[in-house]
Amino acid sequence: TPNSELYEWDPQSTYIQEPPFLNNLTSSSSRIQEVRSARVLALFGDSVTTDHASPSGAIKPESPAGSYLLEQGVERRNFNSYPSRRGNHQVMVRAAFANVRIRNKLVPGSEGGVTIYFPGGEVMSIYDAAMKYKESATNLIIIAGKEYGTGSSRDWAAKGPNLLGVKMILAESFERIHRSNLVGMGVLPLQFTNHQSIESLGITGRETFETQGLTDDIKPGQTITILSTREDGSQFTFDVIVRLDSVVDIEYYRNGGIMQTVVQKLMAGTTC
């Protein structure tokens, strides 16, 4: 390797790329703001695991990650597995929700990482839809049932949604470590209240969602309101618990994540 104090990133490497997580550091005076007009990227049932969110198997040539590697001149026999390329965010963001067994209720009867891109209604990969939403600066939400994030504490299960542009994940319950990992990546975990669910509220995934009460003076475990707008323009509201469970969680979320918080404190000369 080059003899230098800083690692010299190789833009041709398909294993290690400079990650973008610290590209847009927020200022120390950043504030928590409402999330407006979020589209549903995926509508899941119960027990979505971290392996669903970030698979650990072989990379399929027809997957978004496989297409990327082929474009980089990598032969199919050298694709290797997702964990072996976890140092390349270009591969791993394409792996987000690309598990061949994951089922998105937006596309009934389907398996694999596919979704519907609104408002056009086209069926495409979750990655491709997220990139199209990013072009129009559209916020994204994932909605799920019970036990979201079960399984191993896989960091890319939180990093992937972050890079896809997911701002909120609304579920009936969260696995403890994964909830913490989401906060550490600046993704807001929200939890249904009053035994409500996708089914009880009649959520189809075609609505848009926005927060009401997500302000800079938010308190740990506070309840806020979600305003949902249907395709016909009608609206309904329901309460959710903001799963920022401590003042530290709130600080991480305000700064955009744990990495941003640590860097800001280092630059300011304060302890972490």
Beta strands, then each sheet from edge to edge (+ up, - down):
strand 1: 38-43
strand 2: 114-117
strand 3: 122-125
strand 4: 140-143
strand 5: 166-171
strand 6: 188-192
strand 7: 208-212
strand 8: 223-229
strand 9: 235-242
sheet 1: 1+ 4+ 5+ 6+ 9- 8+ 7- 1+
sheet 2: 2+ 3-
end
